[in-house]
């Protein structure tokens, strides 16, 4: 798909599985945290990785009786572990090449639901310092929140996104279908 990017376009790039492939590092970080906190080994969790991204919500799905304090300990431990698994991430060279073409001409926003700490680690690891802004979404529709926070015209946004639900969210706030580059992770 060819995007129509002009001088008024604002490029919005998702991080996980779009700009950087992070699923493996994410799973390994969580697996180690769960093993350290709960004593459940990686093999018990590895089947879950076949079904997509392992997230904080995934823990609650596979361990429905987990206590809130245990969840918080796992979350903190996962962030601590993440640094050693940065080598298990991979930059999406196609997206980097595309975005860098417009580095001096357009606003480029990194938009993410991920934690600030993990994002800072990844940006530093890959020396990615070309973003005009980084928007850390706390909850809800990240595209709606971005548009409202920066008072952006949805029709000027060019989106790079892998998650089908997030693409639906983008469309729901007026981002044009032809301005969405869906990233395949297959």
C-alpha positions as CSV (number, residue, x, y, z in Angstrom):
1,X,0.0,0.0,0.0
2,X,1.3,3.4,-0.9
3,X,0.6,6.2,1.5
4,X,0.0,9.8,0.3
5,X,2.3,11.7,2.6
6,X,2.6,15.5,2.0
7,X,4.1,18.4,3.9
8,X,1.0,18.7,6.2
9,X,0.9,15.0,7.1
10,X,1.7,13.9,10.7
11,X,3.2,10.4,11.0
12,X,2.0,8.4,14.0
13,X,4.0,5.2,14.7
14,X,3.0,2.5,17.1
15,X,5.9,0.9,18.9
16,X,5.3,-2.8,19.8
17,X,5.2,-5.1,16.8
18,X,5.2,-2.1,14.4
19,X,8.4,-0.1,14.9
20,X,10.1,-2.7,17.0
21,X,9.2,-6.4,17.2
22,X,9.1,-7.0,20.9
23,X,7.0,-10.1,21.5
24,X,9.8,-12.4,22.3
25,X,11.5,-10.0,24.8
26,X,8.1,-9.3,26.4
27,X,7.3,-12.9,26.8
28,X,10.7,-13.8,28.2
29,X,10.5,-10.9,30.7
30,X,7.1,-11.9,31.9
31,X,8.1,-15.6,32.1
32,X,11.1,-14.8,34.3
33,X,9.0,-12.5,36.5
34,X,6.3,-15.1,36.9
35,X,8.8,-17.8,37.7
36,X,10.6,-15.6,40.2
37,X,7.4,-14.4,41.9
38,X,5.1,-17.4,41.7
39,X,7.4,-20.3,40.9
40,X,5.6,-21.2,37.7
41,X,8.1,-22.2,35.0
42,X,8.4,-20.9,31.5
43,X,7.2,-24.1,29.8
44,X,3.8,-23.6,31.4
45,X,3.5,-20.2,29.8
46,X,5.2,-20.9,26.4
47,X,2.0,-22.2,24.8
48,X,0.5,-18.8,25.3
49,X,3.1,-17.2,23.1
50,X,1.8,-19.1,20.1
51,X,-1.5,-17.2,20.4
52,X,0.0,-13.7,20.2
53,X,1.4,-11.1,22.5
54,X,1.7,-11.9,26.2
55,X,0.5,-8.9,28.2
56,X,-0.3,-7.9,31.8
57,X,-3.9,-8.8,31.0
58,X,-2.7,-12.3,29.9
59,X,-1.6,-13.1,33.4
60,X,-5.1,-12.5,34.7
61,X,-6.5,-14.7,32.0
62,X,-4.3,-17.7,32.6
63,X,-4.1,-17.2,36.4
64,X,-7.6,-15.9,37.3
65,X,-7.1,-16.3,41.1
66,X,-3.9,-14.3,41.2
67,X,-3.8,-11.6,43.9
68,X,-3.4,-7.9,43.1
69,X,-0.1,-7.6,45.1
70,X,1.3,-10.6,43.1
71,X,0.3,-8.9,39.9
72,X,2.1,-5.7,40.9
73,X,5.2,-7.6,41.9
74,X,5.2,-9.4,38.5
75,X,4.8,-6.1,36.7
76,X,7.7,-4.5,38.5
77,X,9.9,-7.6,38.0
78,X,9.0,-7.7,34.3
79,X,10.3,-4.2,33.8
80,X,13.4,-5.0,35.8
81,X,14.0,-8.1,33.6
82,X,13.3,-6.4,30.3
83,X,16.7,-4.8,29.8
84,X,18.5,-8.2,29.5
85,X,16.0,-9.2,26.8
86,X,16.5,-6.1,24.6
87,X,18.7,-8.3,22.4
88,X,15.6,-10.4,21.6
89,X,13.9,-7.4,20.0
90,X,14.2,-6.5,16.3
91,X,13.8,-3.2,14.6
92,X,11.4,-3.0,11.7
93,X,13.8,-1.7,9.0
94,X,11.0,-1.0,6.5
95,X,9.2,1.4,8.9
96,X,12.5,3.1,9.9
97,X,13.4,3.7,6.3
98,X,10.0,5.1,5.5
99,X,9.8,7.4,8.6
100,X,13.3,8.7,8.2
101,X,12.4,9.9,4.7
102,X,10.2,12.5,6.3
103,X,12.2,13.2,9.4
104,X,13.1,16.8,8.4
105,X,9.8,17.6,6.8
106,X,7.0,16.2,9.0
107,X,6.0,15.8,12.6
108,X,6.6,12.2,13.7
109,X,4.9,11.0,16.8
110,X,5.5,7.7,18.6
111,X,2.2,6.6,20.1
112,X,2.2,3.7,22.6
113,X,0.3,2.1,25.4
114,X,3.5,0.7,26.8
115,X,5.3,1.8,30.0
116,X,7.6,4.8,29.8
117,X,10.5,2.9,31.3
118,X,10.3,0.1,28.7
119,X,10.0,2.6,25.8
120,X,13.0,4.6,27.0
121,X,15.0,1.4,27.1
122,X,14.0,0.5,23.6
123,X,14.6,3.9,22.2
124,X,18.0,4.1,23.8
125,X,18.9,0.6,22.7
126,X,18.2,1.4,19.0
127,X,19.3,5.1,19.3
128,X,15.9,6.3,18.0
129,X,15.8,10.0,18.7
130,X,14.0,11.4,15.7
131,X,10.5,11.6,17.2
132,X,8.9,15.1,17.4
133,X,6.8,13.8,20.3
134,X,6.2,10.6,22.3
135,X,2.7,10.1,23.5
136,X,2.2,7.6,26.3
137,X,-1.4,6.6,26.4
138,X,-2.7,5.6,29.8
139,X,-6.1,4.1,28.9
140,X,-8.8,4.2,26.3
141,X,-8.6,4.8,22.6
142,X,-5.0,6.0,22.1
143,X,-5.8,7.7,18.8
144,X,-8.7,9.7,20.3
145,X,-6.5,10.7,23.2
146,X,-3.7,11.7,20.9
147,X,-6.0,13.8,18.7
148,X,-7.6,15.5,21.7
149,X,-4.3,16.2,23.5
150,X,-2.5,17.7,20.5
151,X,-5.7,19.1,18.9
152,X,-4.9,17.3,15.6
153,X,-6.9,17.0,12.4
154,X,-7.5,13.2,12.1
155,X,-7.5,13.4,8.3
156,X,-3.8,14.6,8.3
157,X,-2.6,11.6,10.3
158,X,-0.7,8.8,8.7
159,X,-0.8,5.7,10.9
160,X,1.6,2.8,11.2
161,X,-0.1,0.1,13.3
162,X,-0.2,-3.7,13.7
163,X,-3.1,-4.2,16.0
164,X,-6.5,-4.7,14.3
165,X,-8.4,-3.3,17.3
166,X,-6.2,-0.2,17.4
167,X,-6.9,0.2,13.6
168,X,-10.6,0.1,14.4
169,X,-10.0,2.7,17.1
170,X,-8.2,4.9,14.6
171,X,-11.0,4.6,12.0
172,X,-13.6,5.4,14.7
173,X,-12.1,8.8,15.3
174,X,-11.9,9.9,11.7
175,X,-8.5,8.7,10.6
176,X,-8.8,7.9,6.9
177,X,-8.5,4.2,5.9
178,X,-6.1,5.1,3.1
179,X,-3.9,6.8,5.7
180,X,-3.4,3.6,7.7
181,X,-0.4,1.3,7.0
182,X,-1.3,-2.0,8.6
183,X,1.9,-3.8,9.7
184,X,1.8,-7.6,9.3
185,X,3.6,-9.7,11.9
186,X,3.4,-12.9,9.9
